[in-house]
């Protein structure tokens, strides 16, 4: 049974994009960079993913500053559990 706190497939894709970007660029992505990576035109889509991932405890960020996304332990575990 799925837990309400589990990330959706699209949220996991966003979380994975953050991890890949951080590994490659040595810094977190901006919301616009996430939108490009996810293939969406609007920044509101990745923004909503970031808000939900923060509420669920997978990331931490400062919404007033750019490039402040930190993947927390729960986020790392969620990425490890997915193929």
C-alpha positions, 0 to 999 in steps of 0.5 A, a space after each residue: 500500500 502506498 503511503 501519502 508521504 511517498 513521492 509520486 513518480 514525477 516528484 521522484 523524477 524531479 528529485 533525481 534531476 536535482 541529484 544529477 545536476 548537483 553531481 554534474 555541476 557541483 551546485 543545485 539547479 534553479 527552478 528554471 533549470 529544473 523546468 528545462 530538465 523536466 521538459 516543461 515550459 512553466 517554472 510553476 511545475 518544478 516549483 510545486 514539486 519542490 514545495 511538496 518534496 520539502 513538505 514530505 521531508 525529502 529536500 530542504 531549501 530557502 524559498 527566498 534564495 536561488 540554488 539552496 536545495 539540499 537533498 535530505 537523507 529521506 530523499 537519498 533513500 527514496 532515490 536508492 530504492 527506485 530503479 
